[in-house]
Amino acid sequence: MALRVPKAELPTELSENMIKQLGAVPEPVEAVWHSPEVATSNLEFSARLSEWDAADASLKSFAHMAVAAQVGCGWCLDVGYFQAQNENLDLAKASQVPRWRESEVFTPLERDALEYAEAMTNTPPTVTDELYASLLERLGPAAMVELTAYIAFVNMATRNNNANGVTSQGFSDACEIPLATPSGTARGESAA
């Protein structure tokens, strides 16, 4: 799939900062920059997300990748895995997120967070009272609210990228452990 909207030209300073940070300008930014207001708001909120610290960084990273695998956002899987490496998260686990149901590397809490991410992503959402209560009991209210808001934002971002035709840019090629191929999920095959 190719971008469905042509890449917009970003301000030079923004492009240079992104290249310094990631090694390339992210295609989602180039696609959305046709509306600088939308792009700037998205970048600002995304930056604010990285400041949140009530929920464990690994749980949020795994949840992001689970949503990406389910929605079929190859770019998000790619950059999510790359970011996990840069944040010194467990790459053996992060690499297995696309096939988390079959993998034996995840703790019960991580499995529940991955299930929760998928349940929030389903249309309509399939979050159960039992799953929510179980996570709330183990995480506490602040972390649960944060994890929920994080997953909601990731759903917006992955669906935006998918609709705009954004695909992987190869960020995860720098990771030593290859990213697992997505497997079937409770709702069918992933398109990632």
ABEGO torsion letter per residue (X at the ends): XBBABBBBBBBAAAAAAAAAAAGBBBAAAAAAAABAAAAAAAAAAAAAAAABAABBAAAAAAAAAAAAAAAGBAAAAAAAAAAAAAAGBBAAAAAAAAAAAABAABBAAAAAAAAAAAAAABOBBABBAAAAAAAAAAAEAAAAAAAAAAAAAAAAAAAAAAAAGBBBAGAAAABABBBBBBBBBAAEBBAX
